[in-house]
Amino acid sequence: MFINQAYKGDNTWWRVLVTTSLTAGIFVVNFVAFFTMSKEEMDDVYKSMSEIPNNLALLINLSPFVFLLGLLFLLVVVLHKRSILSLTTSRNKVDYKKILFSFGLIVLMTIAAFAVSYSMDNSTILWNFDPMKFAVLFLISALLFPFQIGLEEYLFRGYLMQQIGIIAKNRWFPLLITSVMFGVFHSANPEVANMGYGVMVFYIGTGFFLGIMTLMDESLELALGFHLGNNLMAALLITSDFAALQTDAVFKYSGVENPVDMLNEMLVSIVIVYPIILFIFAKKYNWNHWTAKLTGKIQVVNP
């Protein structure tokens, strides 16, 4: 079982504290800054960021994740004395076909949804394609997004899911805690400042969605593929002046920000799109025993 993989390493409390503090530090700093800075100060920060060229800003934002993911892997191997494989899957090897399938599924669904929306009303969607800028964007995205989503998945759905699970001795508590943490640590995103805390429902819901597929499949593979495909589409397909990622994407939304419409779109993802994706995975990979896998107890095992 996936959570039981933590028993393959040394889980002394101070080791867990050191690893969590060092690797989750960037999220904690963003969280503290968001709640201690005034609205005027936050607006100044977002304004300063918007003045940086898009590709340079993306490079600056994503680069720290290379170091942090490497640090997490190093601490797991050296401090906890366990393999990266045990952090990835409960099986004997990584199934890259699952990563590719999940990646392809969300990419196709995103493009299809955009095509339908564009065909119905493209009055606020502008052609934004600049070959040189897009080439640089694609290169940065292809090289660095795997590190960004890798850190988030390996930290929340991997390391913390497993460590909290062997402490709580069940599956529902780590699923709940890591999903809420995943949402809360995205609270510094510009959407939250612009749209209010209602958007946190989407981030926390996405955390639950990724956590469910991880526990049901006993691995991170599907979550890694989905998260990467989702973030790449957010960067490459369409951008806007109020998005968390402002990039030189193919298209740009030029309409006025409407928090109600955006919240409704997010709710559609949580209520309709995510269950459809889970249904597809369940059928393809023969998932069963949902209650046991999502809420069952964790049995202590010897390494």
Phi and psi in degrees as a GROMACS rama.xvg file:
@    title "Ramachandran Plot"
@    xaxis  label "Phi"
@    yaxis  label "Psi"
@TYPE xy
-62.7681  -49.7319  PHE-2
-64.3306  -36.073  ILE-3
-63.2542  -14.4594  ASN-4
-60.5068  -23.6076  GLN-5
-63.2989  -26.8988  ALA-6
-67.8858  -11.0184  TYR-7
-77.6294  -5.06003  LYS-8
-124.054  -178.244  GLY-9
-89.2131  114.572  ASP-10
-108.08  29.757  ASN-11
-53.102  138.567  THR-12
-55.2066  -39.2925  TRP-13
-70.0132  -29.9958  TRP-14
-66.5822  -42.3215  ARG-15
-64.2088  -41.458  VAL-16
-63.5036  -44.6399  LEU-17
-63.5823  -48.5002  VAL-18
-62.5725  -45.3389  THR-19
-64.7036  -44.6388  THR-20
-63.1274  -45.3845  SER-21
-71.0039  -39.6702  LEU-22
-88.0769  -26.9617  THR-23
-93.2073  3.0541  ALA-24
-57.7728  -40.1127  GLY-25
-63.6834  -35.3424  ILE-26
-72.4115  -39.2821  PHE-27
-64.6459  -42.9759  VAL-28
-60.6696  -45.9679  VAL-29
-61.1165  -41.6626  ASN-30
-63.9505  -47.656  PHE-31
-64.4531  -42.9461  VAL-32
-61.5524  -41.1068  ALA-33
-61.867  -39.5759  PHE-34
-90.5  -8.35202  PHE-35
-104.202  -19.5898  THR-36
-87.461  146.325  MET-37
-74.1549  166.272  SER-38
-61.1269  -38.253  LYS-39
-63.8682  -41.1273  GLU-40
-65.9938  -40.7331  GLU-41
-64.6596  -40.4893  MET-42
-62.1487  -38.8157  ASP-43
-64.6107  -39.131  ASP-44
-64.0494  -47.6498  VAL-45
-63.812  -36.4206  TYR-46
-66.5935  -42.3164  LYS-47
-62.6808  -39.9422  SER-48
-65.6712  -36.9009  MET-49
-69.6452  -19.8557  SER-50
-82.1521  -13.0894  GLU-51
-81.5818  137.849  ILE-52
-51.1002  139.468  PRO-53
-53.0284  -49.0937  ASN-54
-65.9184  -37.2697  ASN-55
-67.0348  -41.6402  LEU-56
-62.0561  -41.6336  ALA-57
-63.9867  -42.5672  LEU-58
-60.5532  -43.0863  LEU-59
-64.9742  -41.5888  ILE-60
-69.3697  -35.2305  ASN-61
-90.9077  -25.9874  LEU-62
-55.8697  -41.3222  SER-63
-59.2942  -25.163  PRO-64
-68.8674  -25.1735  PHE-65
-61.9494  -48.5146  VAL-66
-65.6769  -43.6876  PHE-67
-68.1969  -39.5444  LEU-68
-67.1051  -41.8203  LEU-69
-60.9786  -38.6299  GLY-70
-65.4785  -43.2815  LEU-71
-59.9452  -47.3256  LEU-72
-60.2666  -43.0436  PHE-73
-62.0119  -44.5769  LEU-74
-66.8402  -37.9988  LEU-75
-64.1674  -43.4895  VAL-76
-73.8625  -48.8075  VAL-77
-83.0596  -47.7131  VAL-78
-80.4448  -42.6282  LEU-79
-94.1351  -9.8837  HIS-80
56.9979  48.3268  LYS-81
-139.347  167.239  ARG-82
-88.8247  158.345  SER-83
-67.6994  -29.6269  ILE-84
-59.4058  -40.3953  LEU-85
-68.1951  -21.1621  SER-86
-84.9265  -14.7927  LEU-87
-100.962  -42.9423  THR-88
-155.449  159.31  THR-89
-89.9181  -3.77274  SER-90
-91.1558  178.729  ARG-91
-77.7194  -17.4202  ASN-92
-155.501  161.882  LYS-93
-75.1539  133.577  VAL-94
-96.5357  95.538  ASP-95
-69.2983  -21.3229  TYR-96
-64.5893  -33.3938  LYS-97
-68.4774  -40.4618  LYS-98
-61.3994  -45.9613  ILE-99
-66.1983  -38.921  LEU-100
-65.3739  -46.5387  PHE-101
-63.3193  -42.2173  SER-102
-60.4738  -50.2406  PHE-103
-63.173  -37.1102  GLY-104
-63.1923  -48.6924  LEU-105
-71.0678  -32.8626  ILE-106
-64.6122  -46.4678  VAL-107
-64.4074  -42.0573  LEU-108
-65.4399  -39.4877  MET-109
-66.2995  -45.6837  THR-110
-65.4131  -40.3166  ILE-111
-64.0061  -44.4229  ALA-112
-63.7103  -40.6529  ALA-113
-65.1704  -41.5369  PHE-114
-62.0578  -41.7159  ALA-115
-64.2141  -46.8045  VAL-116
-61.7709  -41.7603  SER-117
-65.7745  -39.1436  TYR-118
-69.4309  -28.1185  SER-119
-80.5118  -39.8008  MET-120
-161.333  108.147  ASP-121
-113.052  19.824  ASN-122
-65.9381  -25.9709  SER-123
-109.392  10.1505  THR-124
-111.086  115.253  ILE-125
-102.607  146.01  LEU-126
-72.6287  120.362  TRP-127
-121.436  12.3674  ASN-128
-74.0728  121.766  PHE-129
-122.857  110.995  ASP-130
-50.9179  -46.2673  PRO-131
-68.9525  -48.2399  MET-132
-63.7672  -39.1122  LYS-133
-67.8538  -37.1307  PHE-134
-61.1891  -42.7521  ALA-135
-66.425  -42.5146  VAL-136
-59.5408  -45.5557  LEU-137
-62.0451  -41.8663  PHE-138
-64.0296  -47.335  LEU-139
-61.4331  -44.8473  ILE-140
-63.8496  -46.3522  SER-141
-64.4338  -34.2444  ALA-142
-83.6525  -37.7751  LEU-143
-105.561  -28.1211  LEU-144
-60.8131  -35.6628  PHE-145
-57.2177  -32.7546  PRO-146
-73.5101  -40.3202  PHE-147
-64.9044  -50.755  GLN-148
-72.2639  -29.593  ILE-149
-62.4301  -44.3981  GLY-150
-62.1054  -47.4233  LEU-151
-62.8333  -42.0751  GLU-152
-72.2134  -47.076  GLU-153
-67.5723  -29.6358  TYR-154
-79.3361  -53.3323  LEU-155
-80.3616  -57.4463  PHE-156
-81.4871  -17.0675  ARG-157
-99.432  -83.7356  GLY-158
-59.8707  -54.8712  TYR-159
-68.9802  -37.9467  LEU-160
-58.214  -44.2936  MET-161
-71.505  -45.1391  GLN-162
-67.0355  -43.0276  GLN-163
-67.3152  -35.7184  ILE-164
-63.4566  -42.7454  GLY-165
-76.5125  -16.5431  ILE-166
-81.0184  -46.158  ILE-167
-77.577  -20.9336  ALA-168
63.8987  26.7458  LYS-169
-150.113  177.598  ASN-170
-103.912  -29.4305  ARG-171
-69.9474  -35.139  TRP-172
-68.3364  -48.817  PHE-173
-63.0702  -32.7979  PRO-174
-62.6127  -45.6866  LEU-175
-64.7472  -51.0142  LEU-176
-64.957  -47.1846  ILE-177
-67.6798  -30.7746  THR-178
-69.6556  -42.7685  SER-179
-66.5962  -42.3819  VAL-180
-61.4998  -43.0488  MET-181
-58.817  -41.8395  PHE-182
-69.4852  -47.3658  GLY-183
-63.1354  -38.9648  VAL-184
-73.7201  -3.47401  PHE-185
-99.9019  9.74616  HIS-186
-68.396  -17.1256  SER-187
-83.0428  -4.38996  ALA-188
-62.7637  145.466  ASN-189
-56.8804  -30.2149  PRO-190
-59.7298  -35.2322  GLU-191
-67.341  -43.1807  VAL-192
-64.9635  -36.7643  ALA-193
-82.8331  -33.5086  ASN-194
-109.698  -10.0282  MET-195
92.28  177.235  GLY-196
-74.8134  -4.67392  TYR-197
-61.1343  -29.1576  GLY-198
-68.1185  -18.2853  VAL-199
-64.0386  -25.3618  MET-200
-59.8531  -38.3092  VAL-201
-68.4598  -46.2377  PHE-202
-65.0228  -44.2005  TYR-203
-66.9196  -40.5065  ILE-204
-61.1229  -38.8047  GLY-205
-65.876  -37.0417  THR-206
-60.949  -43.731  GLY-207
-62.2859  -43.5186  PHE-208
-58.6048  -48.5543  PHE-209
-68.3868  -36.1995  LEU-210
-67.759  -39.1862  GLY-211
-63.294  -45.7983  ILE-212
-66.6019  -30.4015  MET-213
-68.2981  -46.4898  THR-214
-70.1191  -39.0155  LEU-215
-68.6564  -35.2535  MET-216
-95.3947  -4.56808  ASP-217
58.1512  35.2286  GLU-218
-168.179  167.979  SER-219
-91.7304  -5.79934  LEU-220
-56.8021  -49.0091  GLU-221
-66.9007  -39.2832  LEU-222
-65.8148  -38.8406  ALA-223
-62.8312  -46.4409  LEU-224
-64.5668  -44.6975  GLY-225
-63.3672  -48.3073  PHE-226
-61.9032  -41.448  HIS-227
-66.12  -46.6933  LEU-228
-61.4745  -41.0796  GLY-229
-63.639  -46.9208  ASN-230
-70.0121  -35.8478  ASN-231
-64.9292  -41.2873  LEU-232
-65.3763  -37.9584  MET-233
-63.4487  -31.0846  ALA-234
-87.6625  -37.0404  ALA-235
-96.6091  -31.1302  LEU-236
-83.5483  -57.9973  LEU-237
-146.008  142.063  ILE-238
-128.067  172.86  THR-239
-156.564  166.923  SER-240
-73.67  -13.1636  ASP-241
-117.293  15.5212  PHE-242
-83.6898  158.828  ALA-243
-63.1992  -36.1027  ALA-244
-111.848  109.53  LEU-245
-99.4572  110.529  GLN-246
-129.446  173.224  THR-247
-90.7165  61.1245  ASP-248
-73.7522  175.294  ALA-249
-65.511  -40.8292  VAL-250
-122.145  160.217  PHE-251
-137.077  133.18  LYS-252
-82.916  122.438  TYR-253
-106.237  0.546887  SER-254
-73.1976  171.446  GLY-255
-76.7125  137.805  VAL-256
-61.0288  126.101  GLU-257
-122.303  98.3714  ASN-258
-56.0687  -36.9706  PRO-259
-64.3466  -46.9641  VAL-260
-63.8521  -40.1304  ASP-261
-67.9698  -39.4063  MET-262
-64.4359  -39.0859  LEU-263
-62.9657  -40.4759  ASN-264
-63.234  -39.5259  GLU-265
-66.5856  -39.2451  MET-266
-66.394  -35.4365  LEU-267
-61.1339  -40.9051  VAL-268
-60.4952  -45.9209  SER-269
-69.2746  -43.6397  ILE-270
-83.7083  -32.4855  VAL-271
-114.259  -55.3715  ILE-272
-66.6819  -48.4375  VAL-273
-60.9193  -45.9944  TYR-274
-60.5251  -35.3342  PRO-275
-63.4889  -43.8258  ILE-276
-63.6828  -43.2908  ILE-277
-62.658  -37.4163  LEU-278
-63.2361  -42.8647  PHE-279
-62.7587  -45.1865  ILE-280
-62.5953  -42.3472  PHE-281
-61.1315  -41.42  ALA-282
-70.468  -43.3758  LYS-283
-68.7748  -38.6075  LYS-284
-107.956  12.2852  TYR-285
54.53  49.9193  ASN-286
-69.2654  140.269  TRP-287
-150.55  179.193  ASN-288
54.791  50.0393  HIS-289
-58.5031  -45.1076  TRP-290
-61.9709  -44.9535  THR-291
-66.0562  -40.7093  ALA-292
-74.5191  -25.8133  LYS-293
-98.9549  -21.9291  LEU-294
-131.454  -5.20297  THR-295
-66.1648  168.467  GLY-296
-81.2022  155.683  LYS-297
-103.922  124.31  ILE-298
-90.4931  134.378  GLN-299
-68.7898  129.861  VAL-300
-128.578  156.54  VAL-301
-81.5601  143.702  ASN-302
